[in-house]
Amino acid sequence: MKKVLIANRGEIALRIIRACQELDIATVAVYSEADKESLHVRFADEAICIGPPQSALSYLNMNRIISAAEVSNAEGIHPGYGFLAENADFAEMVESMGIKFIGPSSDAINAMGDKPRAKETMKAAGVPVTPGSEGALKDYAHAERVAAKIGYPVMLKAAAGGGGRGIRLVKNKSELESAYQTARAEAGAAFRNPELYLEKFIKDPRHVEMQILADGKGHAVYFGERDCSVQRRNQKLIEESPSPAVDPKMRKKIGEASVKAALAVGYEGAGTVEFLLDKNGDFHFMEMNTRIQVEHPVTEMVTSTDLVKEQLYIAMGQKLRFKQEDIKMRGHAIECRINAEDPDKNFLPNPGLIEELHLTGGNGVRIDTHIYQGYHVPPYYDSLLAKLICWGNDREEARKRMICNLEEMVIHPIKTTIPFHLKVLSHPDFISGKIDTGFLERMNLEKPRVK
């Protein structure tokens, strides 16, 4: 493969450009009018404007992206994460044009993108799943029957969902009908598919995910887990690897289940199998993300592996370059997502001009970012400014290193989530590793501070 178009923006576009450069692959950036001055435009070999600032007219416009690939003679398209990365229709369009989609096939995306279908596939493959509806709910009466059978509390979830949208916790029967109607409306608006499924609510689980690579030729390996339990409204904020709750025996079980999941759908490329880990140490399949994850750097730091380069090798037809016994985890890594949001104002987005910038560094420190002094943070896209990843010989060293680097970082006058991260990292329960998905709510950390 000699040329790759990157159907994304921001830090992930730069991340992919660097991997391509190391493999002597030319790159094509696409950009909206709002991103004309972005670094991915500057550092790619070619750049093509695909529309106005609105995502629907640019980064989500499949026809314009494929046209850009055709006019630039790109042989492959890397979707990054978000936007069209898990859109099976887009993958199918790319495939039909004779261009390599750098990721799984449209069939595999469909198999895992339909959450009820994915659960049934995993169940058949012997992967533990959360009790719930078999397939999508037919109607409200169906939801009522399933909830009565498995017992309250239950979760309603969008069948085509992701990113925390279309999800409702239902504590008892009296809440079910209202939650059902609200979740259907939200799912329809967010995913153009109002279908829901229902599953048993697991109280305050850990969110543990396993990074895998598969070559589409019957070979797959796992790279260890990430703990993503620190979440606000189902959105991940801090990720770490390895999980404080996972020992080598459990890691092997979750890893082998994840490999089964990948092989069950003929998976190709990098993917993440997500599980809920309950208080008893039992894990339950939640979903599979059929793309590179935002938090992939923590896995790269503890395994010394470039996952994006491996994606490219696989896309070029190579077999996996690893056997399971080749993969070793060393030390501990933590990632904090630095967002342009004001924690004191309920995480209100805070776009604007970056007038002063100081990014940190040093031993065991990595920053993935697209910002620079003089960069104008646009209001149209995800608020992620940077990912700060710190590695240490153990979790405590990584945690302290993260605090030092957060305190040193300057992004002025943009309000960011840095003060929030410092608060979380200094909390006794985080220090001891006693975290779960209810941590922020329970500790009252996600609410604005009283002035």
C-alpha positions in Angstrom: 0.0 0.0 0.0 1.5 3.3 -1.1 -1.1 5.9 -0.1 -3.7 6.1 2.6 -6.5 8.7 3.1 -7.3 9.5 6.7 -11.0 10.0 7.1 -10.7 11.9 10.4 -9.3 15.0 12.1 -7.5 16.0 15.3 -5.0 14.0 17.3 -6.0 10.6 15.8 -5.3 11.9 12.2 -1.8 13.0 13.3 -1.3 9.6 15.0 -2.1 7.8 11.8 0.1 10.1 9.7 3.1 9.3 11.9 2.5 5.6 11.6 2.2 5.8 7.8 5.4 7.9 7.6 7.3 5.2 9.4 6.2 2.7 6.9 6.9 5.0 3.9 3.2 5.3 3.1 2.0 8.6 1.6 -0.9 10.3 3.4 -4.0 12.3 2.3 -5.7 14.5 4.9 -9.4 15.5 4.5 -10.6 18.6 6.3 -13.6 20.8 6.8 -13.4 24.6 6.3 -13.1 24.9 10.1 -10.0 22.7 10.1 -8.0 24.5 7.4 -5.3 25.5 9.9 -5.1 22.1 11.6 -1.9 20.2 12.0 -3.1 17.1 10.2 -3.6 19.3 7.1 -0.1 20.6 7.4 1.7 17.4 8.0 -0.1 15.1 5.5 1.4 14.8 2.0 -1.8 16.0 0.4 -4.9 17.7 1.8 -8.4 18.0 0.4 -11.2 20.1 1.7 -14.5 18.1 1.9 -17.0 20.7 3.1 -18.2 23.2 5.6 -17.6 22.9 9.4 -20.7 20.9 10.2 -19.8 17.2 10.5 -22.8 16.0 8.5 -21.5 18.0 5.6 -17.8 17.0 5.9 -16.4 14.3 8.1 -19.7 12.3 7.9 -20.2 12.8 4.2 -19.3 9.4 2.8 -19.5 10.5 -0.9 -17.1 13.4 -0.4 -14.6 11.3 1.4 -14.7 8.5 -1.2 -14.4 11.1 -4.0 -11.3 12.5 -2.2 -9.8 9.0 -2.1 -10.5 8.5 -5.8 -9.0 11.8 -7.0 -5.9 11.3 -4.8 -5.5 7.7 -5.9 -5.5 6.5 -2.3 -5.3 2.7 -2.0 -6.6 2.6 1.6 -8.8 4.6 3.9 -8.2 4.7 7.7 -11.3 5.9 9.6 -9.6 6.5 13.0 -12.3 6.6 15.7 -15.6 8.3 15.8 -17.3 9.7 12.7 -17.5 6.9 10.2 -15.2 4.4 11.9 -17.9 1.9 12.8 -20.3 2.7 9.9 -20.8 -0.6 8.0 -22.3 1.3 5.1 -19.2 3.4 4.7 -16.9 0.3 4.9 -19.0 -1.4 2.3 -18.9 1.6 0.0 -15.1 1.8 0.4 -14.8 -2.0 -0.4 -17.1 -1.6 -3.4 -14.8 1.0 -4.9 -11.8 -1.3 -4.7 -10.2 0.7 -1.9 -9.0 -1.0 1.2 -10.9 -0.2 4.4 -8.3 -0.3 7.2 -10.4 -2.1 9.7 -12.8 -5.0 9.8 -15.1 -6.0 7.0 -18.6 -4.4 6.7 -20.0 -7.8 7.7 -18.0 -7.9 10.9 -18.9 -4.3 11.7 -22.6 -5.2 11.2 -22.3 -8.3 13.3 -20.8 -6.3 16.2 -22.6 -3.0 15.6 -26.0 -4.6 16.2 -25.7 -5.0 19.9 -28.5 -7.7 20.4 -27.0 -9.7 17.4 -23.5 -9.3 18.9 -24.7 -10.7 22.2 -26.2 -13.8 20.6 -23.0 -14.3 18.5 -20.9 -14.1 21.7 -23.2 -16.4 23.5 -22.9 -19.0 20.7 -19.1 -18.6 20.8 -19.0 -19.4 24.5 -18.3 -15.8 25.7 -20.1 -14.8 29.0 -22.9 -12.3 28.4 -25.2 -10.3 30.7 -28.7 -11.9 31.1 -31.3 -10.0 29.0 -33.5 -10.0 25.9 -32.7 -12.3 23.0 -32.4 -9.9 20.1 -34.0 -6.5 20.0 -37.3 -5.7 21.8 -40.3 -6.1 19.6 -42.4 -3.6 21.6 -43.1 -2.4 25.1 -45.0 -5.5 26.1 -41.8 -7.5 25.2 -39.7 -5.3 27.4 -42.2 -5.8 30.2 -42.0 -9.6 29.9 -38.2 -9.7 29.8 -37.8 -7.3 32.7 -40.2 -9.4 34.8 -38.3 -12.6 34.0 -34.7 -11.4 34.8 -35.8 -9.0 37.6 -35.3 -5.3 38.3 -33.2 -3.2 38.0 -32.6 -3.4 34.3 -30.9 -1.4 31.6 -32.5 -0.3 28.3 -29.9 0.2 25.6 -30.0 1.3 22.0 -29.5 -1.6 19.6 -27.3 0.5 17.3 -25.9 2.5 20.1 -22.6 3.7 21.5 -21.1 6.6 23.4 -23.5 6.4 26.2 -26.6 7.5 24.2 -29.9 5.7 24.2 -29.3 4.2 27.7 -31.7 4.2 30.6 -31.6 2.6 34.0 -35.0 1.3 35.1 -35.2 0.5 38.8 -38.8 -0.8 38.9 -41.8 -1.6 36.8 -43.4 1.9 37.3 -40.4 3.5 35.5 -40.3 1.1 32.5 -42.8 2.6 30.1 -41.5 6.2 30.4 -37.8 5.0 30.1 -38.7 2.8 27.1 -40.3 5.7 25.2 -37.5 8.1 26.1 -34.7 5.7 25.1 -36.4 4.9 21.8 -36.7 8.5 20.9 -33.0 9.2 21.9 -31.8 6.1 20.0 -33.8 7.1 16.9 -32.4 10.7 16.9 -28.8 9.6 17.6 -28.5 6.5 15.4 -31.5 6.6 13.1 -32.6 3.3 14.6 -35.0 3.4 17.6 -34.6 -0.3 18.4 -33.7 -1.2 22.0 -32.6 -4.3 23.9 -32.8 -5.0 27.6 -30.3 -6.5 30.0 -29.9 -7.0 33.7 -28.4 -4.0 35.5 -25.1 -4.8 37.2 -24.5 -2.4 40.1 -21.3 -0.5 40.1 -19.2 -2.8 37.9 -15.8 -2.2 36.6 -15.6 -1.4 32.9 -12.8 -3.6 31.6 -11.9 -3.9 28.0 -9.5 -6.2 26.1 -7.4 -5.0 23.2 -7.1 -7.5 20.4 -5.5 -7.8 16.9 -6.7 -10.2 14.3 -5.5 -10.7 10.7 -8.8 -12.0 9.2 -7.0 -15.3 8.4 -8.0 -17.1 11.6 -5.3 -15.7 13.9 -6.0 -13.3 16.8 -4.1 -12.2 20.0 -4.9 -10.1 23.0 -2.7 -7.4 24.5 -4.0 -7.1 28.0 -6.9 -5.2 29.5 -7.6 -1.5 30.1 -9.7 -0.3 33.1 -12.0 2.4 31.9 -14.2 2.6 35.0 -13.7 6.4 35.7 -16.6 7.7 33.6 -19.0 10.6 33.6 -22.4 9.9 32.0 -21.0 6.8 30.3 -18.1 8.7 28.8 -14.6 7.6 29.7 -12.3 10.1 31.3 -9.4 8.2 32.7 -8.1 4.8 31.4 -5.3 2.6 32.7 -3.6 -0.7 32.0 -3.4 -3.1 33.6 -6.6 -3.0 35.7 -6.0 -3.0 39.5 -8.8 -5.7 39.7 -7.4 -8.2 37.2 -4.8 -10.8 38.0 -2.9 -13.0 35.5 -5.5 -15.8 35.7 -8.4 -13.5 35.1 -6.5 -11.7 32.3 -6.0 -15.0 30.5 -9.7 -15.8 30.8 -10.9 -12.4 29.5 -8.2 -12.4 26.8 -9.2 -15.9 25.5 -12.9 -14.9 25.5 -12.0 -11.8 23.5 -10.1 -13.8 21.0 -13.1 -16.1 20.6 -15.3 -13.0 20.0 -13.0 -11.8 17.3 -12.7 -15.2 15.5 -16.5 -15.7 15.7 -17.0 -12.8 13.2 -13.8 -13.3 11.1 -12.4 -10.1 12.5 -9.6 -8.1 10.9 -7.5 -5.4 12.4 -7.5 -3.7 15.8 -10.6 -4.1 18.0 -11.6 -3.9 21.6 -13.9 -6.3 23.4 -15.7 -4.6 26.4 -16.8 -6.3 29.5 -18.5 -5.5 32.8 -16.7 -7.0 35.8 -19.0 -7.5 38.8 -18.2 -7.6 42.5 -17.9 -11.4 42.4 -15.1 -11.3 39.8 -17.4 -12.5 37.0 -17.1 -10.7 33.6 -19.9 -10.2 31.1 -19.6 -9.2 27.4 -21.0 -5.7 26.8 -19.9 -4.8 23.2 -17.1 -4.8 20.7 -15.7 -1.6 19.3 -14.6 -2.4 15.8 -11.9 0.3 15.5 -8.9 1.7 17.2 -9.8 3.2 20.6 -9.1 6.7 22.0 -7.3 5.0 24.8 -5.1 2.7 22.8 -1.9 4.4 23.9 -2.0 2.9 27.4 -1.8 -0.5 25.8 1.0 0.6 23.6 2.9 1.9 26.6 2.7 -1.3 28.6 3.3 -3.7 25.6 5.8 -1.6 23.5 3.6 -2.1 20.5 2.5 0.3 17.8 -1.1 -0.8 17.2 -1.7 1.6 14.3 1.3 0.3 12.4 0.0 -3.3 13.1 -3.4 -2.2 11.6 -1.5 -1.1 8.5 0.5 -4.3 8.2 -2.7 -6.4 8.5 -4.5 -4.1 5.9 -1.6 -4.8 3.5 -2.3 -8.6 3.8 0.3 -9.6 6.3 -0.4 -12.3 8.9 -0.2 -11.4 12.5 3.4 -10.7 13.5 2.9 -11.9 17.1 2.1 -15.1 18.9 0.3 -14.8 22.2 3.4 -15.8 24.1 5.3 -12.9 22.5 3.1 -10.3 24.2 4.3 -9.1 27.6 2.9 -6.4 29.8 5.5 -4.2 31.7 4.7 -1.6 34.2 1.6 0.5 34.4 0.1 3.3 32.2 -2.6 5.9 32.9 -4.3 8.2 30.3 -6.2 11.4 31.1 -8.3 12.9 28.4 -7.8 16.7 28.4 -11.0 18.2 27.1 -11.9 21.8 26.4 -14.7 21.8 29.1 -15.2 23.7 32.3 -15.6 21.4 35.3 -17.0 24.3 37.4 -19.8 24.8 34.9 -21.0 21.2 34.6 -18.4 20.5 31.9 -19.6 23.1 29.6 -17.6 23.0 26.3 -15.1 25.9 26.1 -13.9 26.5 22.5 -11.7 29.5 21.7 -8.2 30.7 21.0 -5.2 29.1 22.8 -3.0 32.1 23.6 -0.5 30.3 25.8 0.5 26.6 25.6 3.0 24.5 27.5 3.0 20.8 27.0 5.0 18.6 29.4 7.4 15.7 28.8 10.1 13.5 30.3 10.7 9.9 31.1 7.6 7.8 30.6 5.4 10.6 29.3 3.5 10.7 26.0 1.2 13.4 24.7 -1.1 12.8 21.7 -2.5 16.2 20.6 -3.2 18.4 17.6 -3.2 21.7 19.4 -0.6 24.5 19.2 -0.2 28.1 20.5 -2.5 30.2 18.3 -4.8 27.3 17.5 -8.5 28.1 17.6 -10.5 25.3 19.2 -13.6 25.0 17.0 -17.1 24.5 18.5 -18.2 21.9 16.0 -16.5 18.7 17.2 -15.6 16.6 20.1 -13.9 18.7 22.8 -10.8 16.5 23.1 -7.6 18.6 23.1 -5.0 16.1 24.1 -4.4 12.7 25.7 -1.7 12.7 28.4 -0.3 9.2 29.0 2.1 8.5 31.8 3.9 5.2 32.3 5.6 4.0 35.5 7.2 0.8 36.9 4.0 0.4 39.0 0.6 2.1 39.3 1.7 4.5 42.0 4.6 5.8 40.0 2.4 6.3 37.0 -0.2 8.1 39.1 2.3 10.5 40.7 4.0 11.1 37.3 0.5 12.0 35.9 -0.2 14.5 38.7 3.2 16.2 38.1 2.6 16.6 34.4 -1.0 17.8 34.8 0.1 20.4 37.2 2.8 21.6 34.8 0.6 21.7 31.6 -0.7 25.1 30.5 -3.5 25.6 28.0 -4.5 29.3 28.5 -7.2 30.7 28.6 -9.2 27.6 27.6 -10.9 25.9 30.5 -10.0 22.3 30.6 -10.6 19.1 32.6 -7.1 19.2 34.1 -8.4 20.4 37.6 -11.0 17.6 37.5 -8.3 15.0 36.8 -6.2 16.2 39.6 -9.1 15.8 42.0 -9.8 12.3 40.9 -6.1 11.2 40.9 -5.7 12.4 44.5 -8.8 10.7 45.8 -8.1 7.9 48.4 -10.3 5.4 46.5 -8.5 6.0 43.2 -5.2 5.7 45.0 -6.2 2.4 46.4 -7.7 1.2 43.1 -11.2 0.9 44.5 -13.0 2.3 41.5 -16.0 1.3 39.4 -18.5 3.0 37.1 -20.3 4.6 40.0 -17.2 6.1 41.4 -17.7 9.7 40.3 -21.3 9.9 41.2 -20.8 8.2 44.6 -17.9 10.5 45.4 -19.8 13.6 44.1 -16.8 14.5 41.9 -18.7 15.1 38.7 -20.7 18.0 40.1 -19.5 21.7 39.9 -17.7 23.0 42.9 -19.5 25.5 45.1 -17.9 28.9 44.9 
